[in-house]
């Protein structure tokens, strides 16, 4: 049984560019949450998707958007990248609101 | 606002016992979770307390006092592999609007 997978593992982008990160949830899970984790910090909640809709959103600008597909996989899009967007982006899946299982993350570097 | 406080660093020796405290100020509290994260890795779930009291899972135990807005993670018989960051996280919101609010993490160093 595959756990949560994310792609790519590492990514380098330039300021102003756009990026799309992908997440496949653990089998049987229907809810996907995205987090941003800066170096030395705890994860910061970006948003959560359930039934292909954004259900909850953290304190992130509209440059951060997402999508959930019928197979429960999800994408995180970030437009107009800033240097401060450099971080580890974590995807977590759960069945409804039960415990979250995290993927390995995507390390984004913005230069 | 919503906030969690936990010590930034803790150091202990192999075989010892260490307690990592977490105090919180949140609205709509539904429970306290603990996660472990090794350098470069993803957070992994350790334990969850929805009600007051102690939950034990092997060498790890977690405690919650909702009246004191306080919880702790207790690690016994420490091993070198326990060196990692430990995060407390509070579940807030109801139904499909639940989310986790995270502390900044406690870096645990286990020395020989």
Backbone of each chain as ProteinMPNN parsed JSONL, in Angstrom:
{"seq_chain_A": "XXXXXXXXXXXXXXXXXXXXXXXXXXXXXXXXXXXXXXXXXXXXXXXXXXXXXXXXXXXXXXXXXXXXXXXXXXXXXXXXXXXXXXXXXXXXXXXXXXXXXXXXXXXXXXX", "coords_chain_A": {"N_chain_A": [[0.858, -1.194, 0.0], [0.836, 2.008, -1.107], [2.156, 4.936, 0.336], [1.73, 8.447, 0.982], [2.589, 10.283, -1.823], [4.774, 12.636, -3.413], [5.593, 14.991, -5.961], [7.708, 17.242, -7.83], [10.737, 16.054, -6.116], [12.675, 17.899, -5.604], [13.108, 21.307, -6.577], [14.05, 24.074, -8.53], [13.471, 27.425, -9.004], [13.007, 30.64, -10.594], [12.608, 33.994, -9.4], [9.353, 35.367, -9.847], [8.475, 33.408, -11.537], [6.212, 30.617, -12.113], [4.955, 27.769, -10.309], [4.097, 24.305, -10.081], [3.131, 21.868, -7.857], [2.758, 18.433, -6.997], [0.615, 15.921, -5.562], [-0.13, 12.71, -4.404], [-2.524, 11.049, -2.596], [-2.539, 8.819, 0.27], [-3.714, 5.498, -0.188], [-7.207, 5.158, -0.049], [-7.644, 7.489, 1.31], [-9.307, 10.68, 1.418], [-8.985, 13.348, 1.77], [-6.914, 16.141, 1.386], [-4.251, 18.034, 2.567], [-2.204, 20.949, 2.445], [1.009, 22.151, 3.333], [3.415, 24.635, 4.227], [6.793, 24.624, 5.038], [9.223, 26.412, 6.413], [12.788, 26.671, 6.851], [13.788, 25.462, 9.961], [11.369, 25.979, 11.125], [7.958, 25.271, 12.169], [5.461, 23.391, 10.345], [3.32, 25.343, 8.248], [-0.051, 25.851, 7.727], [-1.536, 25.752, 4.568], [-3.776, 25.231, 2.767], [-6.754, 23.137, 2.557], [-8.19, 20.362, 0.875], [-11.199, 18.804, 0.013], [-13.494, 16.604, -1.403], [-13.027, 17.753, -3.884], [-13.052, 20.46, -3.428], [-11.894, 23.528, -2.009], [-11.67, 23.628, 1.38], [-10.701, 24.753, 3.708], [-8.559, 27.455, 4.558], [-5.36, 28.747, 5.12], [-3.317, 31.521, 6.255], [-2.392, 32.629, 3.652], [-1.427, 34.26, 0.61], [-3.369, 34.981, -2.42], [-1.8, 34.114, -4.446], [-1.175, 31.562, -4.003], [-2.658, 28.677, -4.936], [-4.897, 25.898, -5.486], [-5.871, 22.534, -6.362], [-8.089, 19.747, -6.465], [-8.419, 16.516, -7.69], [-10.759, 14.125, -9.211], [-9.757, 11.619, -8.462], [-8.728, 12.067, -6.012], [-6.138, 13.026, -5.872], [-3.902, 15.871, -5.757], [-2.982, 19.263, -6.556], [-0.686, 21.908, -5.972], [-0.378, 25.235, -6.707], [1.779, 27.934, -7.261], [2.023, 31.264, -7.974], [3.92, 33.973, -9.486], [6.47, 33.823, -8.076], [8.282, 34.438, -5.06], [11.353, 35.203, -3.304], [10.983, 34.491, -0.668], [9.294, 32.364, -0.791], [10.702, 30.087, -0.847], [11.018, 26.939, 0.472], [10.123, 23.9, 2.241], [7.565, 22.038, 0.912], [4.845, 20.435, 2.066], [2.63, 17.726, 1.73], [-0.28, 16.36, 3.073], [-2.35, 13.603, 3.737], [-5.609, 12.385, 4.618], [-8.291, 10.397, 5.963], [-11.292, 11.737, 5.822], [-11.441, 13.655, 8.684], [-9.557, 12.381, 10.18], [-6.357, 11.12, 11.434], [-3.462, 12.689, 10.007], [-1.338, 11.816, 7.307], [1.879, 12.269, 6.129], [3.553, 13.223, 3.111], [6.837, 12.949, 1.541], [7.59, 15.498, 0.861], [8.283, 18.486, -1.121], [11.117, 20.169, -2.008], [11.453, 23.458, -2.527], [13.308, 25.881, -4.138], [13.801, 29.253, -4.589], [15.345, 31.484, -6.681]], "CA_chain_A": [[0.0, 0.0, 0.0], [1.684, 3.19, -1.204], [1.818, 6.056, 1.2], [1.569, 9.712, 0.278], [3.714, 10.588, -2.709], [4.821, 13.991, -3.909], [6.572, 15.239, -7.019], [9.019, 16.607, -7.758], [11.338, 16.082, -4.778], [13.395, 19.17, -5.526], [12.766, 22.21, -7.683], [14.666, 25.399, -8.457], [12.766, 28.369, -9.868], [13.446, 32.028, -10.531], [11.575, 34.939, -8.968], [8.374, 35.73, -10.853], [7.96, 32.239, -12.243], [5.1, 29.886, -11.527], [5.332, 26.379, -10.041], [3.026, 23.367, -9.733], [3.568, 20.713, -7.083], [1.739, 17.4, -7.079], [0.496, 15.032, -4.41], [-1.069, 11.584, -4.464], [-2.781, 10.663, -1.206], [-2.515, 7.407, 0.657], [-4.89, 4.775, -0.654], [-8.35, 5.21, 0.856], [-7.8, 8.83, 1.882], [-10.081, 11.56, 0.553], [-8.727, 14.743, 2.143], [-5.514, 16.522, 1.194], [-3.861, 19.328, 3.127], [-0.88, 21.412, 2.03], [1.72, 22.937, 4.329], [4.721, 25.204, 3.898], [7.683, 24.575, 6.184], [10.499, 27.107, 6.239], [13.876, 26.066, 7.613], [13.758, 25.732, 11.389], [10.017, 26.35, 11.561], [6.938, 24.252, 12.064], [4.64, 23.511, 9.129], [2.259, 26.35, 8.227], [-1.172, 25.357, 6.946], [-1.867, 26.572, 3.399], [-5.195, 24.963, 2.551], [-7.19, 21.744, 2.585], [-9.159, 20.01, -0.15], [-12.077, 17.65, 0.245], [-14.534, 16.559, -2.439], [-12.593, 18.639, -4.969], [-13.261, 21.859, -3.066], [-11.074, 24.075, -0.935], [-12.53, 23.671, 2.564], [-10.097, 25.59, 4.727], [-7.396, 28.139, 4.028], [-4.538, 29.459, 6.09], [-3.02, 32.916, 5.965], [-1.53, 32.699, 2.477], [-2.027, 35.103, -0.434], [-4.04, 34.32, -3.536], [-0.795, 33.526, -5.354], [-1.193, 30.131, -3.703], [-3.943, 28.091, -5.302], [-4.797, 24.45, -5.561], [-6.927, 21.774, -7.045], [-8.156, 18.317, -6.15], [-8.998, 15.777, -8.806], [-11.698, 13.065, -8.781], [-9.058, 10.476, -7.831], [-8.271, 12.635, -4.731], [-4.83, 13.654, -5.959], [-4.014, 17.32, -5.613], [-1.901, 20.128, -7.014], [-0.492, 23.221, -5.363], [0.203, 26.171, -7.665], [2.229, 29.209, -6.708], [2.34, 32.219, -9.045], [4.755, 35.139, -9.157], [7.306, 33.355, -6.966], [9.155, 35.336, -4.309], [12.434, 34.495, -2.618], [10.441, 33.978, 0.585], [8.517, 31.139, -1.017], [11.617, 28.948, -0.725], [10.615, 26.165, 1.643], [9.685, 22.522, 2.012], [6.122, 21.995, 0.792], [4.383, 19.122, 2.51], [1.255, 17.328, 1.477], [-0.74, 15.365, 4.039], [-3.673, 13.089, 3.403], [-6.344, 11.758, 5.711], [-9.658, 9.982, 5.661], [-12.086, 12.778, 6.487], [-10.614, 14.459, 9.582], [-8.721, 11.533, 11.019], [-4.958, 11.505, 11.491], [-2.848, 13.025, 8.733], [-0.112, 11.141, 6.905], [2.619, 13.223, 5.319], [4.466, 12.815, 2.063], [8.233, 13.34, 1.792], [7.776, 16.918, 0.628], [8.997, 19.034, -2.273], [11.978, 21.271, -1.601], [11.432, 24.51, -3.549], [14.277, 26.963, -3.982], [13.546, 30.357, -5.504], [16.574, 32.291, -6.77]], "C_chain_A": [[0.89, 1.239, 0.0], [1.201, 4.244, -0.234], [1.593, 7.291, 0.361], [2.804, 9.966, -0.58], [3.599, 12.017, -3.208], [5.854, 14.093, -5.012], [6.552, 16.706, -7.398], [9.572, 16.644, -6.337], [12.067, 17.397, -4.554], [13.065, 19.996, -6.761], [13.474, 23.536, -7.459], [13.971, 26.287, -9.478], [13.347, 29.769, -9.666], [12.28, 32.905, -10.084], [10.659, 35.297, -10.131], [7.788, 34.558, -11.611], [6.797, 31.612, -11.483], [5.529, 28.428, -11.324], [4.086, 25.571, -9.696], [3.63, 22.16, -9.034], [2.416, 19.715, -7.028], [1.79, 16.453, -5.888], [-0.519, 13.93, -4.699], [-1.289, 11.086, -3.046], [-2.618, 9.17, -0.983], [-3.816, 6.76, 0.21], [-6.0, 4.807, 0.388], [-8.585, 6.571, 1.488], [-8.483, 9.757, 0.893], [-9.801, 13.042, 0.788], [-7.238, 15.031, 2.022], [-5.291, 17.914, 1.761], [-2.453, 19.663, 2.664], [-0.298, 22.314, 3.107], [3.005, 23.478, 3.715], [5.575, 25.157, 5.154], [9.002, 25.243, 5.835], [11.532, 26.462, 7.153], [13.775, 26.457, 9.089], [12.403, 26.119, 11.943], [9.103, 25.138, 11.533], [6.164, 24.425, 10.768], [3.569, 24.582, 9.294], [1.176, 25.882, 7.258], [-1.483, 26.306, 5.795], [-3.347, 26.442, 3.086], [-5.458, 23.462, 2.556], [-8.261, 21.518, 1.531], [-9.908, 18.737, 0.226], [-13.186, 17.718, -0.778], [-14.293, 17.626, -3.506], [-12.826, 20.123, -4.682], [-12.279, 22.281, -1.973], [-11.977, 24.306, 0.271], [-12.011, 24.629, 3.621], [-8.882, 26.246, 4.103], [-6.658, 28.83, 5.159], [-4.253, 30.871, 5.613], [-1.994, 33.024, 4.829], [-2.227, 33.505, 1.388], [-2.615, 34.275, -1.573], [-3.066, 33.756, -4.561], [-0.725, 31.998, -5.161], [-2.592, 29.6, -4.025], [-3.765, 26.587, -5.444], [-5.953, 23.832, -6.315], [-6.9, 20.354, -6.515], [-8.92, 17.632, -7.269], [-9.928, 14.68, -8.31], [-11.018, 11.87, -8.135], [-8.397, 10.892, -6.511], [-6.865, 13.208, -4.779], [-4.997, 15.17, -6.005], [-2.798, 18.018, -6.191], [-1.891, 21.407, -6.189], [0.201, 24.086, -6.409], [0.613, 27.448, -6.937], [2.647, 30.093, -7.872], [3.27, 33.302, -8.53], [5.655, 34.853, -7.965], [8.179, 34.462, -6.388], [10.255, 34.515, -3.651], [11.922, 33.826, -1.336], [9.579, 32.743, 0.435], [9.408, 29.896, -0.948], [11.324, 28.212, 0.574], [10.401, 24.711, 1.238], [8.156, 22.542, 1.978], [5.658, 20.568, 1.048], [2.921, 18.918, 2.169], [0.902, 16.272, 2.514], [-2.122, 14.886, 3.631], [-4.298, 12.439, 4.636], [-7.681, 11.272, 5.175], [-10.55, 10.892, 6.48], [-11.146, 13.558, 7.404], [-9.847, 13.601, 10.566], [-7.256, 11.92, 10.855], [-4.35, 11.706, 10.102], [-1.555, 12.256, 8.531], [0.588, 12.037, 5.886], [3.434, 12.533, 4.23], [5.858, 13.324, 2.374], [8.504, 14.817, 1.538], [8.47, 17.245, -0.685], [9.807, 20.224, -1.777], [12.039, 22.275, -2.74], [12.456, 25.576, -3.203], [13.984, 28.01, -5.039], [14.781, 31.261, -5.511], [16.296, 33.617, -7.473]], "O_chain_A": [[1.607, 1.5, 0.966], [0.002, 4.419, -0.015], [1.299, 7.198, -0.83], [3.933, 9.869, -0.099], [2.504, 12.545, -3.403], [6.859, 13.382, -5.01], [5.512, 17.357, -7.307], [8.938, 17.207, -5.445], [12.073, 17.937, -3.448], [12.784, 19.464, -7.835], [13.498, 24.061, -6.346], [13.889, 25.952, -10.66], [14.071, 30.035, -8.706], [11.118, 32.601, -10.353], [11.116, 35.505, -11.255], [6.742, 34.678, -12.249], [6.453, 32.022, -10.374], [6.361, 27.912, -12.07], [3.143, 26.087, -9.097], [4.532, 21.511, -9.563], [1.247, 20.101, -7.014], [2.841, 16.216, -5.293], [-1.622, 14.192, -5.177], [-0.328, 10.735, -2.362], [-2.567, 8.378, -1.923], [-4.877, 7.384, 0.224], [-5.768, 4.521, 1.563], [-9.611, 6.788, 2.132], [-8.278, 9.65, -0.316], [-10.33, 13.894, 0.074], [-6.405, 14.259, 2.497], [-6.04, 18.847, 1.474], [-1.612, 18.778, 2.509], [-0.999, 23.125, 3.712], [3.596, 22.876, 2.82], [5.141, 25.596, 6.219], [9.797, 24.711, 5.06], [11.18, 25.783, 8.117], [13.687, 27.639, 9.422], [12.294, 26.538, 13.096], [9.435, 24.108, 10.947], [6.207, 25.493, 10.158], [2.978, 24.71, 10.366], [1.461, 25.557, 6.105], [-1.67, 27.505, 6.0], [-4.088, 27.424, 3.134], [-4.54, 22.642, 2.56], [-9.129, 22.365, 1.316], [-9.331, 17.751, 0.685], [-13.761, 18.784, -0.999], [-15.216, 18.3, -3.964], [-12.798, 20.946, -5.598], [-11.891, 21.477, -1.125], [-12.932, 25.079, 0.201], [-12.792, 25.245, 4.347], [-8.243, 25.67, 3.222], [-7.271, 29.425, 6.045], [-4.882, 31.356, 4.672], [-0.864, 33.464, 5.043], [-3.449, 33.452, 1.248], [-2.4, 33.067, -1.679], [-3.466, 33.001, -5.447], [-0.278, 31.261, -6.04], [-3.583, 30.038, -3.44], [-2.648, 26.075, -5.512], [-6.855, 24.501, -6.819], [-5.848, 19.821, -6.163], [-9.948, 18.128, -7.73], [-9.901, 14.331, -7.13], [-11.639, 11.171, -7.335], [-7.593, 10.141, -5.959], [-6.431, 13.826, -3.806], [-6.088, 15.682, -6.258], [-1.72, 17.433, -6.298], [-2.932, 21.914, -5.77], [1.248, 23.71, -6.935], [-0.128, 27.967, -6.102], [3.516, 29.724, -8.662], [3.397, 33.526, -7.326], [5.606, 35.562, -6.96], [8.732, 35.294, -7.108], [10.122, 33.306, -3.461], [12.369, 32.739, -0.969], [9.178, 32.139, 1.429], [8.907, 28.772, -0.987], [11.378, 28.802, 1.653], [10.486, 24.349, 0.065], [7.523, 23.016, 2.922], [6.032, 19.631, 0.342], [2.095, 19.821, 2.303], [1.707, 15.385, 2.798], [-2.967, 15.684, 3.224], [-3.607, 12.009, 5.56], [-8.135, 11.67, 4.102], [-10.556, 10.816, 7.708], [-10.136, 14.078, 6.931], [-9.522, 14.048, 11.666], [-6.942, 12.924, 10.216], [-4.679, 10.994, 9.153], [-0.775, 12.068, 9.465], [-0.017, 12.5, 4.919], [3.932, 11.42, 4.406], [6.054, 14.047, 3.351], [9.54, 15.335, 1.955], [9.148, 16.407, -1.279], [9.262, 21.165, -1.2], [12.604, 21.99, -3.796], [12.461, 26.107, -2.092], [13.925, 27.708, -6.231], [15.206, 31.744, -4.462], [17.205, 34.429, -7.641]]}, "seq_chain_B": "XXXXXXXXXXXXXXXXXXXXXXXXXXXXXXXXXXXXXXXXXXXXXXXXXXXXXXXXXXXXXXXXXXXXXXXXXXXXXXXXXXXXXXXXXXXXXXXXXXXXXXXXXXXXXXXX", "coords_chain_B": {"N_chain_B": [[-5.621, 35.46, 18.702], [-4.093, 32.368, 17.59], [-1.919, 30.195, 19.208], [0.928, 28.156, 19.937], [3.207, 26.964, 22.352], [6.385, 25.636, 22.846], [9.432, 24.18, 24.099], [12.491, 25.202, 22.523], [14.811, 23.685, 22.278], [16.082, 20.577, 23.484], [18.25, 18.554, 25.389], [19.534, 15.302, 25.992], [20.67, 12.153, 27.409], [21.444, 8.865, 26.166], [19.16, 6.325, 27.109], [17.934, 7.808, 29.033], [15.085, 9.724, 30.338], [12.876, 12.004, 28.849], [10.892, 14.962, 28.847], [8.711, 16.796, 26.879], [7.168, 19.785, 26.811], [4.045, 21.421, 26.012], [2.174, 24.238, 25.573], [-0.916, 25.844, 24.864], [-2.904, 28.248, 23.072], [-5.81, 28.439, 21.738], [-8.778, 28.534, 19.661], [-11.763, 26.627, 19.574], [-10.848, 23.998, 20.247], [-9.96, 20.657, 19.597], [-8.256, 18.586, 20.013], [-4.93, 17.317, 20.788], [-2.032, 16.706, 19.014], [1.012, 14.89, 18.419], [4.014, 15.017, 16.593], [6.864, 13.593, 14.975], [9.865, 14.621, 13.457], [12.519, 13.92, 11.471], [15.649, 15.314, 10.375], [15.373, 16.629, 7.149], [13.316, 14.969, 6.566], [9.818, 13.901, 6.454], [7.095, 14.905, 8.609], [6.071, 12.534, 11.063], [3.359, 10.828, 12.512], [2.906, 10.576, 16.012], [1.301, 10.496, 18.409], [-1.994, 11.076, 19.805], [-4.158, 13.089, 21.723], [-7.38, 13.387, 22.686], [-8.932, 13.612, 24.843], [-8.62, 14.413, 28.384], [-5.772, 13.186, 30.122], [-3.486, 10.37, 30.066], [-1.86, 8.911, 27.309], [-0.422, 5.968, 26.172], [2.139, 4.703, 24.141], [4.164, 2.358, 23.54], [7.491, 3.275, 23.991], [6.847, 5.887, 24.08], [4.781, 8.399, 25.53], [1.874, 10.431, 25.891], [0.359, 13.322, 27.268], [-2.528, 15.145, 28.31], [-4.084, 18.094, 29.509], [-6.883, 19.685, 29.43], [-8.077, 21.751, 30.853], [-5.926, 23.206, 31.7], [-4.823, 23.923, 29.337], [-2.635, 22.495, 28.285], [-0.107, 20.167, 27.462], [2.024, 17.259, 27.232], [4.79, 15.437, 25.845], [6.261, 12.411, 26.533], [9.256, 10.782, 26.474], [10.773, 7.736, 26.84], [13.57, 5.646, 27.851], [15.587, 6.607, 26.069], [16.909, 6.615, 22.752], [19.575, 6.865, 20.335], [18.455, 7.249, 17.848], [16.237, 8.699, 18.381], [16.823, 11.313, 18.212], [15.68, 14.2, 16.89], [13.231, 16.527, 15.573], [10.422, 17.539, 17.441], [7.023, 18.087, 17.232], [4.211, 19.728, 18.57], [0.755, 19.827, 17.847], [-2.34, 21.365, 17.402], [-5.677, 20.409, 16.956], [-8.148, 22.237, 15.397], [-11.413, 23.657, 14.747], [-14.396, 22.29, 13.199], [-15.939, 19.292, 11.932], [-15.647, 19.095, 8.428], [-14.064, 21.284, 8.421], [-11.862, 21.149, 9.943], [-8.491, 21.729, 11.028], [-4.912, 21.648, 11.457], [-2.996, 23.363, 13.831], [0.269, 24.299, 14.278], [3.042, 23.977, 16.552], [6.346, 25.483, 16.966], [8.236, 23.577, 17.173], [10.437, 21.283, 18.869], [13.777, 20.688, 19.191], [15.345, 17.761, 19.712], [18.229, 16.433, 21.078], [19.973, 13.526, 21.409], [22.508, 12.239, 23.269], [25.429, 10.092, 23.444]], "CA_chain_B": [[-4.855, 34.632, 17.794], [-3.868, 30.999, 18.022], [-0.497, 29.983, 19.359], [1.426, 27.038, 20.723], [4.563, 27.181, 22.837], [7.146, 24.467, 23.273], [10.848, 24.569, 24.171], [13.136, 25.112, 21.21], [15.827, 22.633, 22.272], [16.254, 19.725, 24.665], [19.372, 17.614, 25.249], [19.487, 14.215, 26.969], [21.596, 11.06, 27.1], [20.832, 7.557, 25.898], [18.608, 5.62, 28.259], [17.245, 8.74, 29.931], [13.693, 10.084, 30.079], [12.738, 13.436, 28.586], [9.513, 15.439, 28.708], [8.591, 17.999, 26.052], [5.895, 20.419, 27.151], [3.371, 22.225, 24.996], [1.012, 24.998, 26.029], [-1.583, 26.356, 23.676], [-4.014, 29.201, 23.147], [-6.529, 28.292, 20.466], [-10.229, 28.475, 19.754], [-12.296, 25.426, 18.942], [-9.899, 22.907, 20.478], [-10.504, 19.301, 19.46], [-7.3, 17.573, 20.434], [-3.507, 17.64, 20.677], [-1.252, 15.658, 18.348], [2.475, 15.009, 18.436], [4.674, 14.5, 15.408], [8.316, 13.536, 14.977], [10.417, 14.915, 12.141], [13.97, 13.87, 11.344], [16.185, 16.27, 9.412], [15.179, 16.282, 5.75], [12.208, 14.036, 6.392], [8.458, 14.373, 6.654], [6.57, 14.625, 9.956], [5.356, 11.277, 11.25], [2.455, 10.892, 13.647], [3.298, 9.82, 17.198], [0.198, 10.241, 19.336], [-3.096, 12.032, 19.815], [-4.984, 13.154, 22.935], [-8.618, 14.127, 22.517], [-9.465, 13.779, 26.197], [-7.601, 14.546, 29.426], [-5.155, 11.966, 30.604], [-2.244, 9.849, 29.514], [-1.918, 7.884, 26.267], [0.89, 5.33, 26.105], [2.422, 3.913, 22.945], [5.537, 1.891, 23.626], [8.377, 4.126, 24.792], [6.331, 7.255, 24.059], [3.497, 8.667, 26.162], [1.463, 11.829, 25.756], [-0.589, 13.721, 28.312], [-3.297, 16.36, 28.024], [-4.967, 18.709, 30.498], [-7.602, 20.73, 28.682], [-8.344, 22.897, 31.729], [-4.678, 23.972, 31.791], [-4.335, 24.155, 27.972], [-1.258, 22.007, 28.437], [0.145, 18.771, 27.207], [3.437, 16.922, 27.102], [5.232, 14.185, 25.25], [7.27, 11.778, 27.374], [10.037, 9.783, 25.76], [11.53, 6.924, 27.791], [14.643, 4.787, 27.315], [15.998, 7.316, 24.864], [17.882, 6.029, 21.842], [20.175, 7.867, 19.447], [17.563, 7.488, 16.711], [15.169, 9.622, 18.799], [17.258, 12.684, 17.904], [14.775, 14.691, 15.852], [12.37, 17.614, 16.033], [9.111, 17.072, 17.888], [6.045, 19.163, 17.101], [2.837, 19.57, 19.027], [-0.176, 20.432, 16.897], [-3.695, 21.367, 17.927], [-6.775, 20.322, 15.992], [-9.186, 23.237, 15.619], [-12.459, 23.591, 13.739], [-15.311, 21.156, 13.299], [-16.303, 18.612, 10.689], [-14.691, 19.215, 7.338], [-13.288, 22.508, 8.565], [-10.784, 20.956, 10.907], [-7.129, 21.863, 10.541], [-3.898, 21.564, 12.491], [-2.156, 24.513, 14.136], [1.519, 23.673, 14.707], [4.075, 24.679, 17.288], [7.576, 25.701, 16.212], [9.056, 22.384, 17.241], [11.505, 21.121, 19.865], [14.867, 19.891, 18.658], [15.884, 16.862, 20.745], [19.531, 15.83, 20.788], [20.289, 12.432, 22.314], [23.95, 12.008, 23.249], [25.826, 8.789, 24.021]], "C_chain_B": [[-4.696, 33.242, 18.362], [-2.375, 30.754, 18.099], [-0.219, 28.751, 20.202], [2.841, 27.348, 21.143], [5.172, 25.864, 23.28], [8.61, 24.861, 23.294], [11.514, 24.37, 22.82], [14.146, 23.965, 21.146], [15.823, 21.868, 23.581], [17.409, 18.771, 24.373], [19.275, 16.563, 26.345], [20.48, 13.138, 26.54], [20.817, 9.784, 26.845], [20.338, 6.911, 27.178], [17.818, 6.504, 29.207], [15.779, 8.913, 29.533], [13.643, 11.587, 29.836], [11.269, 13.783, 28.384], [9.519, 16.734, 27.918], [7.195, 18.575, 26.285], [5.347, 21.253, 26.004], [2.183, 22.929, 25.642], [0.39, 25.679, 24.822], [-2.657, 27.365, 24.033], [-4.707, 29.161, 21.794], [-8.026, 28.351, 20.724], [-10.706, 27.212, 19.053], [-11.374, 24.229, 19.073], [-10.584, 21.553, 20.375], [-9.518, 18.229, 19.869], [-5.88, 18.024, 20.157], [-2.773, 16.447, 20.085], [0.235, 15.947, 18.513], [3.036, 14.332, 17.191], [6.184, 14.536, 15.611], [8.805, 13.835, 13.566], [11.944, 14.866, 12.211], [14.402, 14.853, 10.268], [15.984, 15.777, 7.988], [14.01, 15.364, 5.497], [10.858, 14.68, 6.595], [8.023, 14.116, 8.093], [5.864, 13.283, 9.989], [4.564, 11.345, 12.546], [2.954, 10.024, 14.793], [2.107, 9.486, 18.081], [-0.822, 11.356, 19.249], [-3.843, 11.925, 21.142], [-6.207, 14.01, 22.639], [-9.257, 14.441, 23.86], [-8.317, 13.911, 27.186], [-7.034, 13.184, 29.79], [-3.949, 11.576, 29.792], [-2.535, 8.789, 28.453], [-0.521, 7.291, 26.13], [1.013, 4.488, 24.845], [3.888, 3.522, 23.0], [6.367, 2.801, 24.516], [7.854, 5.561, 24.893], [4.98, 7.326, 24.756], [3.161, 10.131, 25.931], [0.353, 12.107, 26.748], [-1.284, 15.005, 27.887], [-4.092, 16.794, 29.239], [-5.647, 19.873, 29.787], [-7.869, 21.953, 29.551], [-7.112, 23.789, 31.853], [-4.128, 24.347, 30.421], [-2.879, 23.718, 27.848], [-1.189, 20.53, 28.11], [1.627, 18.509, 27.191], [3.616, 15.592, 26.407], [6.363, 13.646, 26.105], [7.958, 10.68, 26.583], [10.922, 9.046, 26.767], [12.583, 6.087, 27.071], [15.174, 5.351, 26.003], [17.066, 6.558, 24.077], [18.408, 7.125, 20.916], [19.219, 8.229, 18.314], [16.395, 8.411, 17.071], [15.564, 11.075, 18.581], [16.487, 13.176, 16.692], [14.092, 15.937, 16.392], [11.001, 17.048, 16.362], [8.149, 18.261, 17.891], [4.753, 18.788, 17.812], [1.951, 20.327, 18.041], [-1.584, 20.286, 17.446], [-4.699, 21.28, 16.785], [-7.811, 21.377, 16.365], [-10.23, 23.099, 14.515], [-13.276, 22.326, 13.887], [-15.577, 20.562, 11.929], [-15.235, 18.736, 9.637], [-13.875, 20.497, 7.399], [-12.174, 22.372, 9.589], [-9.431, 21.179, 10.237], [-6.196, 21.768, 11.729], [-3.171, 22.898, 12.607], [-0.902, 23.959, 14.809], [2.344, 24.592, 15.6], [5.324, 24.804, 16.431], [8.528, 24.514, 16.283], [10.118, 22.438, 18.329], [12.549, 20.211, 19.269], [15.47, 19.074, 19.803], [17.197, 16.263, 20.264], [19.799, 14.77, 21.837], [21.763, 12.104, 22.164], [24.299, 10.66, 23.866], [26.144, 8.901, 25.506]], "O_chain_B": [[-5.116, 32.97, 19.487], [-1.641, 31.069, 17.161], [-1.015, 28.359, 21.056], [3.603, 27.933, 20.374], [4.548, 25.082, 23.997], [9.005, 25.785, 22.583], [11.144, 23.474, 22.062], [14.322, 23.345, 20.098], [15.59, 22.436, 24.648], [17.536, 18.248, 23.265], [18.971, 16.885, 27.494], [21.055, 13.203, 25.454], [19.668, 9.648, 27.264], [21.015, 6.946, 28.206], [17.112, 6.007, 30.085], [15.302, 8.345, 28.551], [14.298, 12.354, 30.542], [10.503, 13.0, 27.824], [10.251, 17.666, 28.252], [6.184, 17.936, 25.996], [6.09, 21.724, 25.143], [1.293, 22.281, 26.192], [1.086, 26.045, 23.875], [-3.232, 27.346, 25.121], [-4.248, 29.772, 20.828], [-8.48, 28.234, 21.862], [-10.12, 26.783, 18.059], [-11.146, 23.517, 18.095], [-11.635, 21.322, 20.972], [-9.903, 17.074, 20.054], [-5.641, 18.97, 19.406], [-2.874, 15.326, 20.584], [0.651, 17.088, 18.717], [2.609, 13.249, 16.792], [6.712, 15.392, 16.321], [8.226, 13.357, 12.591], [12.575, 15.657, 12.912], [13.632, 15.188, 9.368], [16.368, 14.658, 7.649], [13.73, 15.012, 4.352], [10.768, 15.875, 6.878], [8.535, 13.197, 8.733], [5.142, 12.932, 9.056], [5.047, 11.86, 13.555], [3.373, 8.886, 14.585], [1.917, 8.331, 18.463], [-0.561, 12.428, 18.703], [-4.126, 10.829, 21.626], [-6.091, 15.206, 22.374], [-10.017, 15.399, 23.999], [-7.178, 13.565, 26.874], [-7.732, 12.17, 29.767], [-3.458, 12.331, 28.953], [-3.347, 7.889, 28.665], [0.456, 8.027, 25.986], [0.141, 3.684, 24.518], [4.755, 4.274, 22.554], [5.995, 3.069, 25.659], [8.353, 6.355, 25.691], [4.14, 6.439, 24.602], [4.052, 10.968, 25.793], [-0.48, 11.248, 27.034], [-0.705, 15.843, 27.196], [-4.702, 15.97, 29.921], [-5.038, 20.921, 29.575], [-7.887, 23.076, 29.046], [-7.236, 24.992, 32.084], [-3.093, 25.008, 30.329], [-2.019, 24.462, 27.376], [-2.087, 19.754, 28.436], [2.419, 19.451, 27.142], [2.723, 14.745, 26.385], [7.329, 14.361, 26.372], [7.31, 9.759, 26.086], [11.725, 9.666, 27.464], [12.505, 5.852, 25.865], [15.206, 4.672, 24.977], [17.98, 5.955, 24.639], [17.777, 8.166, 20.737], [19.177, 9.377, 17.872], [15.653, 8.853, 16.194], [14.739, 11.974, 18.744], [16.625, 12.633, 15.597], [14.34, 16.354, 17.523], [10.484, 16.187, 15.65], [8.433, 19.304, 18.48], [4.26, 17.668, 17.674], [2.358, 21.342, 17.476], [-1.974, 19.211, 17.902], [-4.585, 21.983, 15.781], [-8.294, 21.415, 17.497], [-9.966, 22.497, 13.474], [-12.895, 21.405, 14.61], [-15.457, 21.234, 10.904], [-14.055, 18.512, 9.907], [-13.071, 20.759, 6.504], [-11.612, 23.368, 10.045], [-9.239, 20.871, 9.06], [-6.637, 21.804, 12.878], [-2.779, 23.49, 11.601], [-0.998, 23.233, 15.799], [2.349, 25.812, 15.433], [5.369, 24.3, 15.309], [9.509, 24.451, 15.542], [10.629, 23.507, 18.664], [12.246, 19.082, 18.883], [16.034, 19.631, 20.744], [17.271, 15.666, 19.19], [19.848, 15.076, 23.028], [22.222, 11.738, 21.082], [23.561, 10.144, 24.706], [26.491, 7.904, 26.14]]}, "name": "protein", "num_of_chains": 2, "seq": "XXXXXXXXXXXXXXXXXXXXXXXXXXXXXXXXXXXXXXXXXXXXXXXXXXXXXXXXXXXXXXXXXXXXXXXXXXXXXXXXXXXXXXXXXXXXXXXXXXXXXXXXXXXXXXXXXXXXXXXXXXXXXXXXXXXXXXXXXXXXXXXXXXXXXXXXXXXXXXXXXXXXXXXXXXXXXXXXXXXXXXXXXXXXXXXXXXXXXXXXXXXXXXXXXXXXXXXXXXXXXXX"}
